[in-house]
């Protein structure tokens, strides 16, 4: 727990690569849907039109996984807001809906993960093939009695093999246990490989692998 008055002693940097082992889907907004067009697009940078992983998506996934691991989910499914001094979830990610507490500022800063330079040529080749720098996956629901396909839909996904640049900054204040905070975040990143990122993970989407290093900023 930090000592008061608060003194920021350092930043710890976690940086590396997030690689899609299967197609990744983090939804964007379809501002203009033409007839026959894609109504389930992935999120893209509005300037470059390349996909990226929002920091909010990665931060939320890390938080929820650690909440489940530590038994911090209540019977209403809300994020942890206990604000107890020994709660690493609240210390690192901030106590949910608790503006008044003594834990100090949120420790973790998760940057948007931009497309890695080495993945740009592969996505550009998709564009040359008439695809919007993404793969298009068709899905439907099967009527269990008749076997007939119902509700066909097309979903955009970032293709397997695509890489993104990971960047996380951890604030360390006087009184914090630096090793405990860093190890907590590392555990979340390691758990991500057994889980999924983005939507439709139980149907094969969003299996990712994170390779990272820890250093002082």
C-alpha positions as CSV (number, residue, x, y, z in Angstrom):
1,X,0.0,0.0,0.0
2,X,1.4,3.4,-0.8
3,X,2.6,5.9,1.8
4,X,1.1,9.4,2.0
5,X,1.8,11.9,0.7
6,X,2.1,9.9,-2.6
7,X,5.5,9.7,-4.1
8,X,6.0,8.2,-7.6
9,X,9.3,6.3,-7.5
10,X,9.5,4.7,-10.9
11,X,7.7,3.2,-13.9
12,X,8.2,-0.4,-14.9
13,X,7.8,-1.2,-18.6
14,X,6.4,-4.4,-20.0
15,X,6.8,-4.6,-23.7
16,X,6.7,-7.3,-26.4
17,X,4.6,-8.9,-29.1
18,X,1.0,-10.2,-29.1
19,X,0.6,-12.8,-31.8
20,X,-2.7,-14.2,-33.0
21,X,-2.7,-18.0,-33.1
22,X,-6.3,-18.0,-34.4
23,X,-8.4,-15.3,-35.9
24,X,-9.0,-12.4,-33.6
25,X,-12.2,-10.4,-33.4
26,X,-12.6,-7.1,-31.6
27,X,-15.6,-5.4,-33.0
28,X,-15.7,-1.9,-34.5
29,X,-18.5,0.3,-35.8
30,X,-20.1,-0.1,-39.2
31,X,-20.8,3.5,-39.9
32,X,-22.1,2.9,-43.4
33,X,-23.4,-0.6,-44.3
34,X,-24.0,-1.1,-48.0
35,X,-26.2,-3.8,-49.4
36,X,-24.2,-7.0,-49.2
37,X,-21.6,-5.2,-47.1
38,X,-19.9,-6.2,-43.9
39,X,-22.0,-5.4,-40.8
40,X,-19.6,-7.1,-38.3
41,X,-16.3,-5.3,-38.9
42,X,-13.3,-5.4,-36.7
43,X,-11.9,-2.2,-35.1
44,X,-9.4,-0.3,-37.2
45,X,-7.3,2.8,-36.9
46,X,-9.4,5.5,-38.7
47,X,-6.3,6.9,-40.5
48,X,-4.3,3.8,-41.6
49,X,-7.3,1.4,-41.7
50,X,-5.0,-1.2,-40.0
51,X,-6.5,-3.3,-37.1
52,X,-5.3,-2.7,-33.6
53,X,-6.0,-4.0,-30.1
54,X,-7.5,-1.4,-27.9
55,X,-5.8,-1.0,-24.5
56,X,-9.2,-1.2,-22.9
57,X,-9.9,-4.6,-24.3
58,X,-6.6,-6.0,-23.1
59,X,-6.8,-4.3,-19.7
60,X,-10.4,-5.6,-19.1
61,X,-9.4,-9.1,-20.1
62,X,-6.4,-9.1,-17.7
63,X,-8.5,-7.8,-14.9
64,X,-11.4,-10.3,-15.3
65,X,-9.0,-13.2,-15.5
66,X,-7.3,-12.3,-12.3
67,X,-10.6,-11.6,-10.6
68,X,-11.8,-15.1,-11.5
69,X,-8.5,-16.6,-10.4
70,X,-8.6,-14.8,-7.0
71,X,-12.4,-15.3,-6.4
72,X,-13.1,-11.6,-6.7
73,X,-16.4,-11.9,-8.8
74,X,-19.5,-11.4,-6.8
75,X,-22.9,-13.1,-7.5
76,X,-23.9,-10.1,-9.7
77,X,-20.9,-10.4,-11.9
78,X,-19.5,-7.0,-11.1
79,X,-15.8,-6.1,-11.1
80,X,-14.1,-6.0,-7.7
81,X,-14.5,-2.8,-5.8
82,X,-13.5,-3.9,-2.3
83,X,-10.7,-1.3,-2.1
84,X,-9.0,-3.3,0.6
85,X,-5.2,-2.6,1.0
86,X,-4.3,-6.2,0.3
87,X,-6.4,-6.5,-2.9
88,X,-4.1,-6.5,-5.9
89,X,-7.0,-6.3,-8.3
90,X,-8.1,-3.0,-6.9
91,X,-4.6,-1.7,-6.4
92,X,-3.4,-2.5,-9.9
93,X,-6.6,-1.9,-11.9
94,X,-8.5,0.4,-9.6
95,X,-11.5,-0.3,-7.3
96,X,-14.7,-0.5,-9.4
97,X,-17.2,2.3,-8.7
98,X,-15.3,3.4,-5.6
99,X,-14.0,7.0,-6.2
100,X,-13.2,7.4,-2.6
101,X,-10.4,5.0,-1.4
102,X,-6.8,5.0,0.0
103,X,-5.1,2.9,-2.6
104,X,-3.8,5.7,-4.8
105,X,-4.0,5.9,-8.6
106,X,-4.4,2.9,-10.8
107,X,-1.0,1.3,-11.3
108,X,-1.4,-0.2,-14.8
109,X,-1.4,1.8,-18.0
110,X,-2.2,-0.4,-21.0
111,X,-1.5,1.2,-24.4
112,X,-3.4,0.4,-27.6
113,X,-1.4,-2.3,-29.4
114,X,-0.7,-1.2,-32.9
115,X,0.0,-3.5,-35.8
116,X,3.6,-4.8,-35.9
117,X,5.6,-3.6,-38.9
118,X,6.3,-7.2,-39.9
119,X,2.6,-7.9,-40.3
120,X,1.8,-5.0,-42.5
121,X,2.8,-6.7,-45.8
122,X,0.6,-9.7,-45.2
123,X,-2.5,-7.6,-44.6
124,X,-1.7,-5.4,-47.6
125,X,-1.7,-8.5,-49.7
126,X,-5.2,-9.2,-48.5
127,X,-6.2,-5.8,-49.7
128,X,-4.8,-6.6,-53.1
129,X,-7.0,-9.7,-53.2
130,X,-10.1,-7.6,-52.5
131,X,-10.3,-8.3,-48.8
132,X,-10.4,-5.4,-46.3
133,X,-7.1,-6.3,-44.6
134,X,-8.9,-9.0,-42.7
135,X,-10.4,-12.5,-43.2
136,X,-14.1,-12.9,-43.5
137,X,-15.6,-15.9,-41.7
138,X,-19.1,-17.1,-42.4
139,X,-21.2,-18.5,-39.6
140,X,-24.7,-19.7,-39.0
141,X,-27.0,-21.4,-36.6
142,X,-28.1,-25.0,-37.2
143,X,-31.7,-26.0,-36.4
144,X,-31.3,-29.1,-34.2
145,X,-34.4,-30.8,-35.5
146,X,-34.0,-30.3,-39.3
147,X,-30.3,-29.7,-39.7
148,X,-31.1,-26.6,-41.7
149,X,-28.7,-23.6,-41.5
150,X,-30.3,-20.5,-40.1
151,X,-29.3,-16.9,-39.6
152,X,-26.2,-16.8,-41.9
153,X,-23.7,-14.0,-41.0
154,X,-20.3,-12.9,-42.0
155,X,-17.7,-11.8,-39.4
156,X,-14.4,-10.1,-39.9
157,X,-11.3,-11.4,-38.1
158,X,-7.7,-10.4,-37.9
159,X,-5.9,-13.4,-39.5
160,X,-3.9,-15.9,-37.5
161,X,-0.2,-15.0,-37.5
162,X,-0.8,-11.3,-37.2
163,X,1.4,-9.6,-34.6
164,X,0.8,-6.5,-32.5
165,X,3.2,-4.4,-30.5
166,X,2.4,-4.7,-26.7
167,X,3.2,-1.8,-24.4
168,X,2.3,-1.7,-20.7
169,X,3.5,0.8,-18.1
170,X,3.3,0.2,-14.3
171,X,3.4,3.0,-11.8
172,X,5.3,2.2,-8.6
173,X,4.7,4.5,-5.6
174,X,6.6,4.6,-2.4
175,X,5.3,1.9,-0.1
176,X,4.3,-0.4,-3.1
177,X,5.6,-3.9,-3.3
178,X,7.1,-3.6,-6.8
179,X,7.8,-7.4,-7.3
180,X,4.3,-8.3,-6.2
181,X,2.7,-5.9,-8.6
182,X,4.9,-6.9,-11.5
183,X,4.4,-10.6,-10.8
184,X,0.6,-10.0,-10.6
185,X,0.5,-8.5,-14.1
186,X,2.9,-11.1,-15.5
187,X,0.6,-13.8,-14.2
188,X,-2.4,-12.2,-16.0
189,X,-0.4,-12.1,-19.3
190,X,0.6,-15.7,-18.9
191,X,-3.0,-16.7,-18.2
192,X,-4.1,-15.1,-21.5
193,X,-2.5,-17.9,-23.5
194,X,-5.0,-20.4,-21.9
195,X,-7.9,-18.0,-22.5
196,X,-8.9,-15.8,-25.4
197,X,-9.0,-12.1,-26.3
198,X,-11.9,-10.4,-28.0
199,X,-15.2,-12.0,-28.9
200,X,-16.4,-15.5,-29.6
201,X,-13.4,-17.2,-27.9
202,X,-15.3,-20.3,-27.1
203,X,-15.8,-20.8,-30.8
204,X,-12.1,-20.7,-31.6
205,X,-11.5,-16.9,-32.0
206,X,-8.9,-14.9,-30.1
207,X,-6.3,-17.4,-29.1
208,X,-3.2,-15.3,-28.6
209,X,0.3,-15.7,-27.4
210,X,2.2,-12.9,-25.6
211,X,6.0,-12.7,-25.6
212,X,7.3,-9.8,-23.4
213,X,10.2,-8.4,-21.4
214,X,10.2,-6.4,-18.2
215,X,12.4,-3.4,-17.7
216,X,12.6,0.0,-16.1
217,X,11.0,2.7,-18.2
